[in-house]
Amino acid sequence: MKIKNGFTLVELMIVVAIISILSMIGYPSYMTFIKDSRRADAQSALMGFAQAMEHHYLTLGTYKGAAVGGDTGTPRIFSTKSPIDGASAYYNLKIVSAGAASYLIGAEPLDAQAGDGVLILKSTGARGWNVSNSANGLLASLGDSPNEVVPSEQCWKEGC
């Protein structure tokens, strides 16, 4: 009696089919995890940005002048992107408004994060995630005043 070693073509095709099915199930979950972790990093960057704004206020007695061009736009006192130390930026950090006693800062998604929604943080500690915003026009979606109501999504996670 001769013993055969190896696999049949049918056995190999079954293994390939099983691996394909598992990867089709797992890949979307993996991509959601990656997107969520990038958003969490942007949230952390916004918290650090808020600390820089508070330091600016303690030093000068106002939130004004924290941006490169004046009171809105690119931050002068903090990183302009998130992740702060990464090679690829997934969010742009911006000062939406900065007044004498209040501010509104935001993070607009870029590239792979595009369409994930704008993250905002007010000087009062109120935070929002404008999920429906495609990141075009942070000022248009939030308004120029930090006293305006934040978007309907009142927190930084799904299902609040």
VOPA-132184 format. One record per residue: x, y, z of N, C-alpha, C, O in turn; residue in one letter; residue number from 0. Coordinates in steps of 0.1 Angstrom, whole numbers. Layout:
BEGIN
((X Y Z) (X Y Z) (X Y Z) (X Y Z) "A" NUM)
...
This chain:
BEGIN
((8 -12 0) (0 0 0) (9 12 0) (18 14 8) "M" 0)
((6 22 -9) (14 34 -11) (7 45 -3) (-5 48 -6) "K" 1)
((14 53 5) (8 64 13) (11 77 5) (23 79 1) "I" 2)
((1 85 3) (2 97 -4) (3 109 5) (-5 110 15) "K" 3)
((13 117 4) (14 129 12) (10 141 4) (12 142 -8) "N" 4)
((4 151 10) (0 163 3) (-15 166 4) (-23 159 11) "G" 5)
((-19 176 -3) (-33 181 -3) (-39 180 -17) (-32 181 -27) "F" 6)
((-51 178 -17) (-58 178 -30) (-61 192 -34) (-61 201 -25) "T" 7)
((-64 194 -47) (-68 208 -51) (-80 212 -45) (-82 224 -42) "L" 8)
((-90 204 -43) (-103 207 -36) (-100 212 -22) (-106 222 -18) "V" 9)
((-92 205 -15) (-88 209 -1) (-82 223 0) (-85 231 8) "E" 10)
((-73 226 -10) (-66 239 -10) (-77 250 -14) (-76 261 -8) "L" 11)
((-86 247 -23) (-96 257 -27) (-105 260 -15) (-110 271 -14) "M" 12)
((-108 250 -7) (-117 252 5) (-110 261 15) (-116 270 20) "I" 13)
((-97 259 17) (-89 267 26) (-89 282 21) (-91 291 28) "V" 14)
((-86 283 8) (-86 297 2) (-100 304 3) (-100 316 6) "V" 15)
((-110 296 1) (-124 302 3) (-126 306 17) (-132 317 19) "A" 16)
((-122 298 27) (-124 302 41) (-116 314 44) (-122 323 51) "I" 17)
((-104 315 40) (-96 327 43) (-102 339 36) (-102 350 42) "I" 18)
((-107 338 24) (-113 349 17) (-125 354 25) (-127 366 26) "S" 19)
((-134 345 30) (-146 349 37) (-142 356 50) (-148 366 54) "I" 20)
((-132 351 57) (-128 357 70) (-122 371 67) (-124 380 75) "L" 21)
((-114 373 56) (-109 386 54) (-119 396 49) (-118 408 53) "S" 22)
((-130 391 42) (-141 400 39) (-148 405 51) (-154 416 51) "M" 23)
((-149 397 61) (-156 401 73) (-147 410 82) (-152 420 87) "I" 24)
((-134 407 83) (-125 414 91) (-120 427 86) (-118 436 94) "G" 25)
((-118 429 73) (-113 441 68) (-121 453 71) (-115 463 75) "Y" 26)
((-134 453 69) (-141 466 72) (-140 469 87) (-140 481 90) "P" 27)
((-140 459 96) (-138 462 110) (-125 468 113) (-124 477 121) "S" 28)
((-115 463 106) (-101 468 108) (-101 483 103) (-95 491 110) "Y" 29)
((-107 486 92) (-107 500 87) (-114 509 96) (-110 521 98) "M" 30)
((-125 505 102) (-133 513 111) (-124 515 124) (-124 526 129) "T" 31)
((-117 505 128) (-108 507 140) (-97 517 137) (-94 526 145) "F" 32)
((-91 517 125) (-81 526 121) (-86 540 121) (-80 550 126) "I" 33)
((-98 542 115) (-104 555 114) (-107 561 128) (-105 572 131) "K" 34)
((-113 552 136) (-116 556 150) (-103 560 158) (-103 569 166) "D" 35)
((-92 553 156) (-80 556 163) (-74 569 158) (-68 576 166) "S" 36)
((-75 572 145) (-71 585 140) (-79 596 146) (-74 607 150) "R" 37)
((-92 594 147) (-101 604 153) (-97 606 168) (-97 617 173) "R" 38)
((-94 595 175) (-90 596 189) (-77 604 191) (-76 612 200) "A" 39)
((-68 602 181) (-56 610 182) (-58 625 179) (-52 633 186) "D" 40)
((-68 628 170) (-71 642 168) (-78 648 180) (-76 660 183) "A" 41)
((-86 640 187) (-92 645 200) (-82 648 210) (-83 658 217) "Q" 42)
((-72 640 211) (-61 642 220) (-53 655 216) (-49 663 225) "S" 43)
((-51 657 203) (-44 669 199) (-52 681 202) (-47 691 206) "A" 44)
((-66 680 201) (-74 692 204) (-73 695 219) (-73 707 223) "L" 45)
((-72 685 227) (-71 687 242) (-57 694 245) (-57 703 253) "M" 46)
((-47 690 238) (-34 696 240) (-34 711 234) (-28 720 240) "G" 47)
((-41 713 223) (-43 726 217) (-50 735 227) (-47 747 228) "F" 48)
((-61 730 234) (-68 737 244) (-59 742 255) (-60 753 260) "A" 49)
((-50 733 259) (-40 736 270) (-31 748 265) (-28 757 273) "Q" 50)
((-27 747 252) (-19 758 247) (-27 771 246) (-21 782 249) "A" 51)
((-39 770 243) (-48 782 243) (-49 788 257) (-48 800 259) "M" 52)
((-50 779 267) (-51 784 281) (-38 790 286) (-38 800 293) "E" 53)
((-27 784 281) (-14 790 285) (-13 804 278) (-7 813 284) "H" 54)
((-17 805 266) (-17 818 259) (-25 828 266) (-21 840 268) "H" 55)
((-37 824 271) (-45 833 279) (-39 837 292) (-39 849 296) "Y" 56)
((-33 828 299) (-26 831 312) (-14 841 310) (-11 849 318) "L" 57)
((-8 839 298) (4 848 295) (0 862 291) (5 872 296) "T" 58)
((-10 863 282) (-14 876 277) (-27 881 281) (-30 893 279) "L" 59)
((-35 873 288) (-48 878 293) (-59 878 283) (-70 884 285) "G" 60)
((-56 872 271) (-66 871 260) (-63 859 252) (-52 854 251) "T" 61)
((-73 854 245) (-71 843 235) (-67 849 221) (-63 841 213) "Y" 62)
((-69 861 219) (-66 868 207) (-51 866 204) (-42 866 213) "K" 63)
((-48 865 191) (-34 865 187) (-28 851 187) (-15 849 185) "G" 64)
((-36 841 189) (-30 827 190) (-29 821 176) (-22 811 174) "A" 65)
((-35 827 166) (-34 823 152) (-23 830 144) (-19 841 148) "A" 66)
((-18 824 134) (-8 830 126) (-12 844 120) (-4 854 121) "V" 67)
((-24 845 115) (-28 857 109) (-37 866 118) (-42 876 113) "G" 68)
((-38 863 130) (-46 871 139) (-54 863 149) (-48 856 158) "G" 69)
((-67 863 147) (-76 856 156) (-82 843 151) (-88 835 159) "D" 70)
((-81 840 138) (-86 828 133) (-76 822 123) (-68 829 118) "T" 71)
((-78 809 121) (-70 802 111) (-59 793 117) (-62 786 127) "G" 72)
((-48 792 111) (-37 783 115) (-31 787 128) (-28 799 131) "T" 73)
((-30 778 138) (-25 781 151) (-10 785 150) (-2 779 143) "P" 74)
((-7 795 158) (7 799 159) (14 793 172) (26 792 173) "R" 75)
((5 789 181) (10 784 194) (10 769 196) (13 764 206) "I" 76)
((6 762 185) (5 747 186) (6 741 172) (7 749 162) "F" 77)
((8 729 172) (9 722 159) (-3 724 150) (-14 727 155) "S" 78)
((-1 724 137) (-12 726 128) (-18 713 122) (-27 714 115) "T" 79)
((-13 702 127) (-18 689 122) (-19 679 133) (-13 680 143) "K" 80)
((-27 668 130) (-28 657 138) (-26 645 129) (-33 644 119) "S" 81)
((-18 635 133) (-11 634 145) (1 644 146) (7 648 135) "P" 82)
((4 649 157) (14 659 159) (28 655 155) (35 662 149) "I" 83)
((31 642 158) (44 637 155) (45 627 144) (55 621 141) "D" 84)
((34 626 137) (34 616 126) (38 622 112) (39 635 111) "G" 85)
((41 614 103) (46 618 90) (34 623 81) (35 633 74) "A" 86)
((23 615 82) (11 618 75) (0 625 84) (-3 621 95) "S" 87)
((-5 637 79) (-15 644 86) (-29 638 82) (-32 637 71) "A" 88)
((-37 636 92) (-51 631 90) (-61 642 94) (-73 641 91) "Y" 89)
((-57 652 102) (-65 663 105) (-57 676 105) (-45 676 109) "Y" 90)
((-63 687 101) (-58 700 102) (-64 706 115) (-76 706 116) "N" 91)
((-56 712 123) (-60 719 135) (-62 734 132) (-53 740 125) "L" 92)
((-73 740 136) (-76 754 133) (-82 761 144) (-89 755 153) "K" 93)
((-80 774 145) (-87 783 154) (-98 788 146) (-96 796 137) "I" 94)
((-111 785 150) (-122 790 144) (-125 804 148) (-128 813 140) "V" 95)
((-124 807 161) (-125 820 166) (-118 821 179) (-117 812 187) "S" 96)
((-112 833 182) (-105 835 194) (-108 850 198) (-105 859 191) "A" 97)
((-115 851 210) (-118 865 215) (-110 868 227) (-101 861 231) "G" 98)
((-115 878 234) (-108 882 246) (-110 871 257) (-101 869 265) "A" 99)
((-122 865 258) (-125 856 269) (-130 842 264) (-133 834 273) "A" 100)
((-130 839 251) (-134 826 247) (-128 822 233) (-123 831 226) "S" 101)
((-128 809 230) (-123 805 218) (-131 792 213) (-138 786 221) "Y" 102)
((-129 789 200) (-135 777 194) (-124 772 185) (-120 779 175) "L" 103)
((-120 759 187) (-110 753 179) (-116 741 173) (-125 735 177) "I" 104)
((-110 737 161) (-115 725 154) (-104 717 147) (-93 722 146) "G" 105)
((-108 705 143) (-99 696 136) (-107 691 124) (-117 685 125) "A" 106)
((-102 695 112) (-108 691 99) (-101 679 94) (-89 678 93) "E" 107)
((-109 668 90) (-102 656 85) (-97 658 71) (-102 666 63) "P" 108)
((-86 651 68) (-79 651 55) (-78 637 50) (-79 627 57) "L" 109)
((-75 636 37) (-71 624 30) (-80 612 34) (-92 612 31) "D" 110)
((-73 602 40) (-80 590 44) (-92 592 54) (-101 584 54) "A" 111)
((-91 603 61) (-102 606 71) (-113 615 65) (-123 617 72) "Q" 112)
((-111 620 53) (-120 629 47) (-135 623 48) (-137 612 45) "A" 113)
((-144 632 51) (-158 628 53) (-161 623 67) (-172 619 69) "G" 114)
((-151 622 75) (-153 617 89) (-160 627 98) (-164 623 109) "D" 115)
((-160 639 94) (-167 649 103) (-157 658 110) (-146 653 113) "G" 116)
((-161 670 113) (-152 680 120) (-154 678 135) (-165 677 140) "V" 117)
((-142 678 142) (-142 678 156) (-140 693 161) (-132 700 156) "L" 118)
((-148 696 171) (-147 710 177) (-145 709 192) (-149 700 198) "I" 119)
((-139 720 197) (-138 721 212) (-139 736 215) (-132 744 209) "L" 120)
((-148 739 225) (-150 753 229) (-142 756 242) (-138 747 249) "K" 121)
((-140 769 245) (-133 772 257) (-141 768 269) (-135 767 280) "S" 122)
((-154 766 268) (-162 762 279) (-160 747 282) (-165 742 292) "T" 123)
((-154 740 273) (-152 725 275) (-162 718 266) (-161 706 265) "G" 124)
((-172 725 260) (-182 718 252) (-174 713 239) (-166 719 234) "A" 125)
((-178 701 236) (-172 695 224) (-182 689 215) (-193 686 219) "R" 126)
((-179 688 202) (-188 683 192) (-181 676 181) (-169 679 178) "G" 127)
((-188 667 174) (-183 660 163) (-194 662 152) (-204 655 152) "W" 128)
((-191 670 143) (-201 673 132) (-199 662 122) (-193 664 111) "N" 129)
((-205 650 124) (-204 639 116) (-208 641 102) (-202 636 92) "V" 130)
((-219 649 100) (-224 651 86) (-216 660 78) (-218 661 66) "S" 131)
((-206 668 84) (-198 677 76) (-188 670 68) (-181 661 74) "N" 132)
((-186 673 56) (-176 667 48) (-162 674 49) (-153 671 41) "S" 133)
((-161 682 59) (-148 689 63) (-146 701 54) (-136 708 54) "A" 134)
((-156 705 45) (-154 717 37) (-161 728 44) (-174 728 46) "N" 135)
((-154 738 48) (-160 750 54) (-163 748 69) (-174 748 73) "G" 136)
((-153 747 77) (-154 746 91) (-161 758 97) (-170 757 105) "L" 137)
((-158 770 92) (-164 782 96) (-179 783 92) (-187 787 100) "L" 138)
((-183 778 81) (-196 778 76) (-205 769 85) (-217 772 87) "A" 139)
((-200 757 89) (-208 748 96) (-209 751 111) (-219 747 117) "S" 140)
((-199 759 116) (-199 762 131) (-202 776 134) (-206 779 145) "L" 141)
((-201 785 124) (-204 799 127) (-191 806 132) (-181 799 136) "G" 142)
((-191 819 132) (-179 826 136) (-179 829 151) (-169 834 156) "D" 143)
((-190 827 158) (-190 830 172) (-189 818 181) (-196 808 178) "S" 144)
((-180 818 191) (-179 807 200) (-192 805 209) (-193 795 216) "P" 145)
((-201 815 209) (-213 814 217) (-224 806 209) (-235 804 215) "N" 146)
((-222 803 196) (-232 796 189) (-233 782 194) (-224 777 200) "E" 147)
((-244 775 191) (-246 762 196) (-237 752 187) (-236 754 175) "V" 148)
((-231 743 194) (-223 733 186) (-232 724 178) (-244 724 181) "V" 149)
((-226 717 169) (-235 708 161) (-243 698 170) (-240 696 181) "P" 150)
((-252 692 163) (-262 683 171) (-254 671 177) (-259 666 187) "S" 151)
((-243 667 172) (-235 657 179) (-227 663 190) (-217 669 188) "E" 152)
((-232 661 202) (-226 669 214) (-214 662 220) (-211 665 232) "Q" 153)
((-208 652 214) (-197 646 220) (-188 641 209) (-190 643 197) "C" 154)
((-177 634 212) (-167 630 203) (-168 615 199) (-158 609 194) "W" 155)
((-179 609 202) (-180 594 198) (-194 592 193) (-204 600 195) "K" 156)
((-196 580 187) (-209 576 181) (-218 572 193) (-214 566 203) "E" 157)
((-231 575 191) (-241 570 201) (-241 577 214) (-242 570 224) "G" 158)
((-240 590 214) (-240 598 227) (-254 600 231) (-257 606 241) "C" 159)
